[in-house]
Amino acid sequence: MIEDDLRAAFARHEPLTPPTGPLRAAIDRLATGRRRRRRRWQAGGAALAVAGVLGIGVPLLAPERSAPPPTADLLGGSSRPVATGALNILLLGLDGDGREASRADSVVLVHIPSDRSRPYLVSLPRDLGVPIPGHGTDKLNAAFPFGAGFDRPDMSKGYELTRRTVAELTGVRVDAGVVLTYPGLRRLTDAVDGVPVCLPQQVRSVHTRRVFPAGCHRLDGAASLDLLRQRRGLPEGSLDRDHNARLFAAGLVRQAAKQGVLTNPVRLSTLLGTVGPDLLVSPDRAAVLDLMRLVPTLRSVEPSGLSLPVTEPTGPPFHLRPDPKLAPEFLTALREDRLGDWAARHPERVDR
């Protein structure tokens, strides 16, 4: 009886049911749009990773031109004007996979001057003693795990606390950032068929006993990570490691340039799939797109590598300290967008 009544009710109201075709089409259009936006965001993240984590070698990958680079079609357009003034991008390399509390063993601030003359790679030593908001004074690389947390770490929170720490240390605004885990960097290196690096001195691995003689090498992903982790046994310890990291970044940029990564959307998307979840880009897609639109405005094709001048620790807690004479001058030049002048006065502190 109840079943018959229900059948009758459905039959009476069936003519009132709207057709499903238009609704299904609308749902499909919405899903397609979301997939496209997600792909554009991911491509933007990969582009910033290549342009940023590899040393902001964008000018190497895309020569100066009057029109936007070919990747603009992939990344999506923007009606906003191209950013003016100096920009600063924070690059963090994690010695881990991000699933456990990891320190940021590579901390680089990429400074793009307002005259767009050339990008500057500024290494901030991981062992530098700095005030970390809410955590007292500790090594700079401790800011990341303090922010991310030690139980189920959140990389975005680790980046944010490190960003605040770097901003307070340098006195400059950080406009965007990239976090890349070492496993991601290993896959990235293999994806571009290895990276050429010329070392000024021999490096012996304390992890694998491998010896990297002074001279030029082509390193695969495993060898690259082995090299980038080494500081024990080097004359300047972690400072020499920072220098080797900048040399590696330059080699990775040149190798990516040789393969035309940023001028080929298909290769860029493939590279993204290689890095996967080991990449974090901050703060948002719009910032990524604006940074990519700066490519044609850069005049020089070579980044200039620098490091914050520091002095050796004199005792516990064995933190590196800013050089009392050179560091204030250096940071003033950074804040006032005069790193080119500072580098010209101190050529011995520019990467060779």
Secondary structure as UniProt FT lines:
FT   HELIX           2..13
FT   HELIX           14..16
FT   HELIX           20..48
FT   HELIX           49..53
FT   HELIX           58..61
FT   TURN            70..71
FT   HELIX           72..75
FT   STRAND          87..94
FT   STRAND          104..112
FT   TURN            114..115
FT   STRAND          120..123
FT   TURN            126..127
FT   STRAND          128..131
FT   TURN            133..134
FT   STRAND          137..139
FT   HELIX           140..142
FT   HELIX           143..148
FT   HELIX           155..170
FT   STRAND          176..181
FT   HELIX           182..191
FT   TURN            192..193
FT   STRAND          195..199
FT   STRAND          203..204
FT   TURN            206..208
FT   STRAND          211..212
FT   STRAND          215..219
FT   HELIX           221..228
FT   TURN            232..233
FT   TURN            235..237
FT   HELIX           238..258
FT   TURN            259..260
FT   TURN            262..263
FT   HELIX           265..275
FT   HELIX           276..278
FT   STRAND          279..282
FT   HELIX           285..292
FT   TURN            293..294
FT   HELIX           295..297
FT   STRAND          304..307
FT   STRAND          310..311
FT   TURN            316..317
FT   STRAND          320..322
FT   TURN            324..325
FT   HELIX           326..335
FT   TURN            336..337
FT   HELIX           339..345
FT   HELIX           347..349
//
